[in-house]
């Protein structure tokens, strides 16, 4: 069973028109700051992730795999999870083509239980998930489909009437 924190926050929809993708996420912080972080990851503006240098990433993965035989207990479990995660991320970066476009803020829903709204929205859009995106919560659908999913989630959780919706916001206020 999933345990939720009942956070008041923002469920946002970012649009990348050039890539024909939307990102549905949530934050309890400033949405514009989150948009900047997403664009930094998408456009690889910061230091390249380990996975982009295949040789370095594979060497690190091999070292961790070798280390597994020397570990036991919770240490072994922790390193095992790191090995699986790194292997998965290397695979994602190998498959994904160079990203196109930049993300723009489309819609924000300020609501209670933002974490639950986001999760339910993801379930509604599950068939549209871009499983090759370099990070999560990216969907191959229109803004209107994503907006409908968030509104459906809000309605199912009894929050639609109390949520505040902002369209094409330039600088939402801090929560």
Secondary structure, DSSP 8 states (H G I E B T S, - for coil): --------EEEEEEEETTTTEEEEEEESS-HHHHHHHHHHHHTT-SS--GGGSHHHHHHHHHHHHHHHTT--HHHHHHHHHHHHHHHHHHHHHHHS----S--EEEEEEEETTHHHHHHHHHHHTGGGB-TTSSSSSEESS-HHHHHHHHHHHHHHTT-TTT-EEEES-SS----
